[in-house]
């Protein structure tokens, strides 16, 4: 296991319970958007890559035939199993494993997706090529994650790395487009939304290195009304809020 993978497991083992209850992650409108974009039906088999606590997988399982979630962190998968049981869903299965080498045969799923995870990947192109490999011809591949303008990417990455030491690098929209093209996927389409967070609530669910929480506060205070970081920091009722600019890119595997 690499040092980066160990960092991810460390962070998300500690975040697991909090992650499951964060309002932005549970936003029903954005979950419905993802399902609408791929045209989910009762015949679909779905793979959720880096599924975390199973929020997306469980949403898709309300409509799909079968959903599989895979994640590196056992504590996250425990939360996912608990969520499925809580919601009375029996058409889900969970795997612990490395998303750079998905343990599934070619052409196994009609929908392959990943939400809020690509910024953790050291080799996002490899992950996407694996997602395309296990997607069946005529199926769809979807990514939802923060995408930043080139002039704001460095500031954003610094901000996110302070919040979450397992953050690697967010991508620009052009980089996402290139990844999709390189993976041989066709007919890419885009959608956009924002995931708003209140700073102190978000910090309470995160595990920055000692002292970095105050650096995050200072960064956002200095960015109020300026937006060098790309997250639109603003005050609401005396509290600092910010919003992740989420891009959804989805495409088809045609052959």
C-alpha positions in Angstrom: 0.0 0.0 0.0 1.3 3.4 -0.9 1.7 6.3 1.5 -1.1 8.1 -0.3 -3.4 5.2 0.1 -2.6 5.0 3.8 -3.4 8.7 4.1 -6.8 8.2 2.4 -7.6 5.3 4.8 -6.5 7.3 7.8 -8.6 10.3 6.8 -11.7 8.5 5.8 -11.6 6.1 8.7 -11.9 9.1 11.0 -14.4 10.9 8.7 -16.6 7.9 8.1 -19.5 8.6 10.5 -19.4 12.4 9.9 -19.2 11.9 6.2 -22.5 10.0 6.1 -24.4 12.9 7.7 -22.9 15.9 5.8 -25.8 17.8 4.2 -23.9 18.5 1.0 -23.2 14.8 0.5 -26.9 13.9 1.1 -28.4 16.6 -1.1 -31.4 14.9 -2.7 -31.6 17.4 -5.6 -28.0 16.6 -6.8 -28.6 12.9 -6.4 -31.7 13.1 -8.5 -29.7 15.0 -11.1 -27.1 12.3 -11.4 -29.8 9.6 -11.8 -31.6 11.7 -14.4 -28.5 12.4 -16.4 -27.7 8.7 -17.0 -31.3 7.8 -17.5 -31.3 5.1 -14.7 -33.8 2.3 -15.2 -34.7 -1.0 -13.5 -32.5 -2.9 -16.0 -29.3 -1.2 -15.1 -26.4 -2.6 -13.2 -24.3 0.1 -11.5 -20.7 0.3 -10.2 -20.0 3.2 -7.8 -16.2 3.7 -7.7 -14.8 5.1 -4.4 -18.3 4.8 -3.1 -17.5 6.1 0.4 -20.4 5.7 2.8 -22.7 4.5 0.1 -24.9 7.6 -0.3 -24.8 7.5 -4.1 -25.0 3.8 -4.4 -28.0 3.6 -2.2 -29.8 6.3 -4.1 -29.2 4.5 -7.4 -30.3 1.2 -5.8 -33.8 2.6 -5.4 -34.1 2.3 -9.2 -31.4 0.0 -10.6 -31.4 -3.8 -10.8 -28.1 -4.2 -8.9 -25.5 -1.8 -7.5 -22.0 -2.5 -6.5 -19.8 -0.1 -4.4 -16.1 -0.4 -4.2 -13.9 1.7 -1.8 -10.4 1.6 -0.3 -11.5 2.3 3.3 -13.2 -0.5 5.3 -14.8 2.0 7.8 -16.5 3.7 4.9 -17.9 0.4 3.6 -19.2 -0.4 7.1 -21.2 2.9 7.0 -22.4 1.9 3.5 -23.7 -1.4 4.6 -25.4 0.2 7.6 -27.1 2.8 5.3 -28.4 0.0 2.9 -29.8 -1.9 5.9 -31.4 1.2 7.3 -33.1 1.9 4.0 -34.2 -1.7 3.5 -32.2 -2.1 0.2 -31.1 -5.6 -0.7 -29.8 -5.1 -4.2 -26.4 -3.8 -3.2 -23.0 -5.5 -2.7 -19.7 -4.0 -1.4 -16.1 -4.6 -2.2 -12.9 -3.3 -0.5 -10.2 -2.8 -3.1 -7.9 -0.6 -5.2 -9.8 1.5 -7.8 -6.7 1.6 -10.1 -7.2 -2.2 -10.7 -10.9 -2.8 -10.5 -11.6 -6.4 -9.7 -14.3 -6.9 -12.3 -14.4 -8.3 -15.8 -14.6 -6.2 -18.9 -18.1 -5.0 -19.8 -19.7 -5.8 -16.4 -21.9 -2.8 -15.7 -24.3 -0.6 -17.7 -23.5 2.5 -15.5 -20.1 3.2 -13.9 -19.8 6.4 -11.8 -17.7 8.2 -9.2 -18.7 11.2 -7.1 -16.4 13.5 -5.2 -13.4 11.3 -5.4 -11.3 12.1 -8.5 -9.3 14.8 -6.6 -7.9 12.0 -4.4 -6.5 9.9 -7.3 -2.8 10.0 -8.2 -3.6 8.6 -11.6 -7.1 9.8 -12.6 -6.6 8.8 -16.2 -5.9 5.2 -15.1 -9.0 5.1 -12.9 -11.2 6.4 -15.7 -9.7 3.9 -18.2 -10.6 1.1 -15.7 -14.1 2.6 -15.3 -14.5 2.5 -19.1 -13.1 -1.1 -19.3 -15.7 -2.5 -16.9 -18.6 -0.5 -18.5 -20.5 -2.5 -21.2 -20.9 -1.2 -24.7 -23.8 1.2 -24.8 -23.3 2.0 -21.2 -22.5 5.3 -19.5 -19.6 6.6 -17.4 -20.1 9.5 -15.1 -17.8 11.6 -12.9 -18.9 14.3 -10.5 -16.2 16.4 -8.8 -15.0 19.9 -8.2 -13.5 21.5 -11.4 -11.7 24.8 -11.2 -10.6 27.4 -13.7 -6.9 27.2 -14.4 -6.2 30.5 -12.7 -7.8 29.3 -9.4 -6.6 25.7 -9.3 -3.4 26.3 -7.3 -5.2 28.3 -4.6 -8.0 25.8 -4.4 -5.7 22.8 -4.1 -3.8 24.6 -1.3 -7.1 25.2 0.5 -8.3 21.6 0.1 -5.0 20.1 1.1 -5.2 22.0 4.4 -8.7 20.7 5.0 -7.9 17.2 4.0 -4.3 15.9 3.8 -5.4 13.1 1.5 -6.5 15.5 -1.2 -4.2 15.2 -4.2 -5.2 17.6 -6.9 -8.5 18.9 -8.4 -8.7 19.1 -12.2 -9.8 21.7 -14.6 -12.8 21.2 -16.9 -10.4 20.9 -19.9 -8.5 18.2 -18.0 -11.7 16.2 -17.4 -12.6 16.5 -21.1 -9.2 15.2 -22.0 -9.4 12.3 -19.7 -12.8 11.3 -21.1 -11.4 11.5 -24.7 -8.3 9.5 -23.8 -10.5 6.8 -22.3 -12.2 6.4 -25.6 -15.6 7.5 -24.3 -18.0 9.3 -26.7 -20.6 12.0 -26.7 -19.5 13.8 -23.5 -22.1 16.0 -21.9 -21.9 18.4 -18.9 -23.9 19.6 -16.0 -23.0 21.9 -13.1 -24.1 22.6 -9.6 -22.7 23.9 -6.3 -22.4 22.1 -3.0 -22.6 24.6 -0.3 -20.9 24.2 3.1 -20.8 26.1 6.4 -17.1 26.4 7.4 -17.2 25.4 11.1 -19.6 22.5 10.4 -17.3 21.3 7.6 -14.2 21.6 9.8 -15.9 19.6 12.6 -16.3 16.7 10.1 -12.7 17.0 8.8 -9.4 16.1 10.2 -6.8 18.6 9.1 -3.3 18.5 10.5 -2.8 20.3 13.9 -3.0 24.1 13.3 -4.3 23.8 9.7 -7.9 24.5 10.8 -7.0 28.0 11.6 -5.1 28.4 8.3 -8.3 27.3 6.5 -10.3 29.9 8.5 -7.8 32.6 7.6 -7.7 31.7 3.9 -11.5 32.0 3.7 -11.7 35.2 5.7 -9.1 36.7 3.2 -11.1 35.4 0.3 -14.5 36.9 1.2 -15.7 38.9 -1.8 -12.4 38.1 -3.7 -12.8 34.4 -4.7 -9.2 33.6 -5.5 -10.0 30.1 -4.4 -13.0 29.5 -6.6 -15.3 28.6 -3.8 -17.2 31.9 -3.5 -16.6 32.4 0.3 -19.3 34.6 1.8 -20.9 35.5 5.1 -24.4 34.4 6.1 -25.6 35.3 9.5 -22.1 35.9 10.6 -20.9 32.5 9.6 -18.5 31.8 6.7 -20.0 29.7 3.9 -18.4 28.4 0.7 -19.5 26.3 -2.2 -17.7 23.5 -4.1 -18.1 24.1 -7.9 -19.1 20.6 -9.0 -18.9 19.6 -12.6 -20.7 16.4 -13.8 -19.2 14.9 -17.0 -20.9 11.8 -18.5 -20.2 10.0 -21.7 -21.0 6.7 -23.5 -19.0 3.6 -24.2 -19.9 2.9 -27.8 -17.8 -0.1 -28.5 
